[in-house]
Amino acid sequence: MLGPTLESPRLVLRPPTQGDFADFAAFCADEEVMRTLGGVVPPHGAWRQMATIAGAWALQGFGMFSVIEKESGRWVGRLGPWFPGGEGGGWPDTEVGWGLIRSA
């Protein structure tokens, strides 16, 4: 794994893994969830998004976490720092973003 794992009494936050993809793709396909996140994304676009998040960990040493519900083990979203492109990449500064599945 490329980054830390953080735990609270209810959640585990960790960098994304390939095993998260089915849930990540379902998240990206949910019209209501994606309404403020750029719109529905097909599976190949969801793969690119997840790979970009994983790549941020490798290239920048930080990125969004997968959010896992401890009790069920289910993937419920993604959250964390985001700075696409780094310095000179056209993004003004690091921000914190989040997106959770509808039931969360």
FENTA-V994949 format. One record per residue. N is the residue number from 0. D_LAST is the distance of its C-alpha to the last C-alpha in Angstrom with 1 decimal. Layout:
# FENTA-V994949
N & D_LAST
N & D_LAST
This chain:
# FENTA-V994949
0 & 25.0
1 & 25.7
2 & 23.9
3 & 22.8
4 & 20.1
5 & 18.6
6 & 17.2
7 & 15.8
8 & 15.8
9 & 12.2
10 & 11.7
11 & 14.1
12 & 14.6
13 & 17.3
14 & 18.9
15 & 18.0
16 & 20.1
17 & 21.4
18 & 19.6
19 & 16.3
20 & 17.8
21 & 16.9
22 & 13.1
23 & 13.8
24 & 16.1
25 & 13.8
26 & 11.3
27 & 14.6
28 & 15.8
29 & 13.2
30 & 15.2
31 & 12.8
32 & 10.6
33 & 14.0
34 & 15.7
35 & 16.0
36 & 16.1
37 & 19.4
38 & 18.8
39 & 18.2
40 & 19.7
41 & 21.6
42 & 21.4
43 & 24.3
44 & 22.7
45 & 19.4
46 & 21.7
47 & 23.5
48 & 20.4
49 & 19.4
50 & 23.1
51 & 23.4
52 & 20.7
53 & 22.5
54 & 25.8
55 & 25.0
56 & 24.7
57 & 28.1
58 & 29.8
59 & 28.6
60 & 27.4
61 & 24.0
62 & 21.0
63 & 17.2
64 & 15.5
65 & 13.3
66 & 10.4
67 & 10.8
68 & 9.5
69 & 13.0
70 & 13.3
71 & 12.4
72 & 13.3
73 & 10.7
74 & 10.0
75 & 6.5
76 & 8.2
77 & 11.4
78 & 12.9
79 & 16.4
80 & 19.9
81 & 21.3
82 & 24.9
83 & 25.9
84 & 29.6
85 & 30.3
86 & 33.4
87 & 35.2
88 & 32.3
89 & 32.0
90 & 28.8
91 & 29.8
92 & 28.0
93 & 25.0
94 & 21.8
95 & 18.3
96 & 15.6
97 & 11.9
98 & 9.6
99 & 6.0
100 & 5.5
101 & 5.4
102 & 3.8
103 & 0.0
